Amino acid sequence: MGNWTLESIAWERFDASKVDPEILRNIKAAAMVERNGGDYGIYLRRVFADDAAAIEDIDRWSLEEVQHGMALGRWAQMADPSWDFDAAFARFRAGYRLPLDATTSVRGSQAGEMMARCIVETGTSSYYSALQDATGEPVLKQICGHIASDEFRHYKLFFGHLERLHARDGLSKLRRLWIGWWRLAESEDDELAYAYFAANEPEDAVYDRKKSGNAYIRRAYPLYRPFHVRRAMAMILKAIGLTPQGRLNGLLTRLGLWFLRRRTVQLAAEGA
């Protein structure tokens, strides 16, 4: 486990006057995804059933992901006492399921799976860093700081396995680039959209993937600053096997910021 627990969070410092209701909605959704780390652990254990070194790290990672979800969920309940975290999570699990019967990676190889995990950890570490910097609520700031540090450590963990498995699977830079791009595209898939829906919409609401996904994105993208994007691009480039810093990073950072701002303006215009 990491160097923090639910008991080490300074819950007594919670300040309701500093809760941003827009951030709260996304925290509720994030709590769903993080708490579902147990299912991700099941999937990854099946994919890496023949790799004892990976299994040991996956087990530890899964427990830490669940802890993230529990911390975020507890904070959200403090911010909105009417919200039922357990009921929302049950609703999420009923409507969104991972391919738990898979025995091979949906990425085509074990190295490909580790590449995808690096991209996921890049996204989460940068997002929680952005949340930490954006919120003025002391307890959420502490939680997001812990989670961001964990996710960055997870990236390094999975990157180590990627390098080890790459030597065996021979994952080309082009293939790594494709997996990275595909996994980035999946950031707007059903998981976060349904998590947002399950966490925030009334029981009689009808799920609309585009509507729920856009609602989450509209609240998430404006939080990013150049520093967050620059570090994320460095992590992605390193995972692909390219130089993390330099002109390419600068170009991708500018493109990333342009995309985030363009999507934010677009969704605001659409009234998401």
N, C-alpha and C positions, 0 to 999 in steps of 0.2 A: 504493500500500500504506500501511498504518498506520505508526506510529513504533516498531514492534517486529518482531522476527523470531524464528524458533525458536532461533537462535544467541544471541539476547539474553536468553533465559530463564535464570535462575540454577539450572540443573538440579542443580548440586552441593549445593544447600541442601535437597534432598529428604530428608524425615524420615519413614521408614516407620512410626514409632511414633505418628504423628499422622494416619494415614490412617483415615478413617471408612469401614468396609466398605459401609455403606448408601449413602453418597454415591458411593463408587467404582462401584457398579452403575449409577447414573444417569449418571456421567461417561462410562462405556463407551458407553451409549446415545446420549448427546449427541455423542460423537465421530463416531458413524455419520452423524447428521443433518448436522452441520457439514461433514464431509468430502464430503458429497454436494452441496455448493454448486456443483460443476461442472455437475451436471444441472440445477439450478435456473437457472444461467446460460444454459444452452441454451434452456430454456423461455422465459425472459424475453427473450433475444435474438430469438426468433421473434415474440413478442408485440409487441416494440418495434422490429421490423426497419426501420421507416420513420422512426425517431427517433434520429438520430445522437448527440444529447446524452445521451439515456438509455442508449444502448448503451455509451458510454464509461464511464459510472459503473457500469453493470451488470458490465462486464468486471472492473473494479477490485474491486467488491464480491464477486464470485464467487471471486476469488483469495484475498481475505481470509477468506471463509468456509471455504475449504479449509484455510487455515493454522490456523484455529481448531480444526478437526477433527484435524489432524495434531498440534497441541500437546496437546490433550486425550488423544488416543490414545497418544502417547508417555508422558504422565504415567501413564495407566492401566496401561501395560505395566511401568513402574517400580514401581507399587503392587502389581501382580499379574504377576510375570514369566512365569507359565504362560499368560497370555492372549495370543492371537494376533490382533493388531489387523487385519492384512491379511485373514486368513481370516474374521474376524467381519464386516468390511466387504463382502467378496465375498458372504457369506451374506445380508447385508442387501440388497445390490443385486439379488440373484437373486430376492428375495421382494417387493421394493417398488420400483415404478417410477413416475416422474412422467409426465404427458402430454406427452412430448417432441415428438409430432407436431402439437401444437396450433399454430395460427397466429393465434389470437385469445385474449384473456384469458378464463379461466373465470369472471372477475368481471363480464363483460359489456362492459367498456371499458378503455382504457388507464388512465384516471383511477381506475377501480375497482380495477385491479391495483395501482396505487401505494398506494391506500388500504389494501388487504390487506397490502402489504409494510410499511406503517407499523405495523400491528397486530402483525405478526410481530416486527419489531424492538423494539417495546414489550415484548413477552413475553420475548424473549431478553435484552435489556438488564437487565430487572428480575430475571430468573432468575439470570443470572451475577453480578449485584450481590448477590443473596441468598446464592449459593454462596460468593462472596468473603468475606462477613461470617460465614458459618457454619463454614467450614473452618479448622482450625488448622494445616494442612499448608502450609508456606511457599511451595512451588513452585506448588501448585494455587491458592493465594490470589493469587499474581502473575499466573498465566495467566487466571484468572477476572476479575481487575481489567482486564487488557488487553482481553479479549473484551467485557466490559460497556461499556468506553469505545468500542470499535469499533462495537458494536451501537447505542449511542446516537447516534454520528456517522452511522451508516447510516440511522437514523430521520430525522435532519435532512435527509439527502440525498434520501431518498424523499419526504419531506414537501415539499421544494422542487419536485420533479417533480409531485407531486399538485396543488399550487397552480397550477402552470403548465398542467397538462392539465385541471384543473377549469374553468378559464376557457374552454376549448374544448368539453369534453364536457358541461358544465353539470350536474355531479354534485350532486344536492340533499343537504341535511343528512340527510333521511330515508333516502336511498339510502346515504349514507356510514355512517349508523348501522347499517343492515341489513348492509352488507358487513362492518363492524367486528364486529357481533354474530356473524355467520356464521363469520368467521375465528377468533374466540375459541372458538366451539364446536368448531372443527376441531382445537383444541389437544389434544383427547382422541381424535383419529382414529388411523388405522392407522399413520401414519408413526412417531410416537414409540413406539407399542405394539410395532410390528415391530422397531424399532431396539433396544428393550429386550430383546426375545426373541432377536434375532440376536446380541446382544452378551453375553447372560448365560445362556441356556438351553443344555443339552447338545444334541448333534447329533441325537439320536433323539427329541427333544421335539416335541410337536405344538403348533403355534401356536394360541393362544387369545387373541383380540384383547382381550377384556374383562380377562382375568387379567393379561396383560402390561401393558396400559395402566394398570390399577389399581396394579400393582406399582411402576410409574414414578411415578405421581401420589402414592402414599402416602409416597414418599421425598422428593418435591419440595415439596409444599404446606406442610409444617411449617417450611420454611426461611424463608418470607416473614415480614417484619416490617411494621408499619404504614407505615414510611417507603418501603419498596419498593412497596407497593400504592398509596400516595398519589401517588408519582411516575408510576407506570404509568397511573393514572387521568387524571392531567394530560395525559399524552402521547396517550391515547385521545381525550379531549375535544378537544384541539387538532386532531387529525386529522379529527374529525367536523366541526369548525368552530365549536365552542362554547368558552366561557371555561374555560381550563384549571384555574384556582383558584377557590375560593369554596365556597358551600354545596353545590353539586352535586357537586363533588369530594369534599367531606366525607361526603356521603351515600353516594356510590359506593364510597368507601374503606371505610366501615363495612360496606356490603353485601358488598364483595369479601372482607374479612377474615372476615366471618361465613360466607361460602360456603367459603373455604379451610379454616376450622376444622371446619365441618360435614362436609365431604368427608373430612377427615383422620380424624375420629372414626368416620364411617361405614365407611371402609375398614378401620380398625383393628378395628372390631367384626366385620366380615366375615372378618377374618383374611387380608387380601389379601397 
